[in-house]
Amino acid sequence: MDPTSVVINLPDAQATYDLGYRLGQCCFPGTLLLLSGNLGAGKTTLVQGLGAGLGIVEPISSPTFTLVNEYLEGRIPLYHVDLYRLDPTQVGSLELENYWDSGETIPGVVAIEWAERMLDYPQSAIILVLRDGLIGGRQATLTTAGAFQIALLEEVIGNGLLADEI
């Protein structure tokens, strides 16, 4: 299956949070979000919105030093990973695939910041890149080749939730 991409303009931090919230409302167990972008691009803000969309009330902070934060009280669990402090050769030792492939954890949403440091990941992941927009603010580019993940993006867009930002 060919990858599908959607570009969304995010004029401010609230729009970034809102995108995460909308994704959280539509995500299903097993969703893998690979987040990339410069420092301050809004990755953690997006994950905070994602958590709120999943019904998580606990404050969400970046797991820069702990590497993984688990939030189990929402509609489905959220596993928030931050690879900023790791070299790509160190990432494999975390055995992150246990969060989406092993049955050792409750199926949920896995959101990985600094995902470009991963050497391998499932083709069905949603790759979400945050970068500066052409006219201010930010742009989010979401790309996936997974059928269920494409359906998720279509649901977010099809519900008119993002119609003003596309």
Secondary structure by P-SEA (a helix, b strand, c coil): ccbbbbbbbbccaaaaaaaaaaaaacccccbbbbbbbcccccaaaaaaaaaaaacccccccccccccccccccccbbbbbbbccccccccccccccccccccccccbbbbbbccccccccccccbbbbbbcccccccbbbbbbbccaaaaaaaaaaaaaccccccc
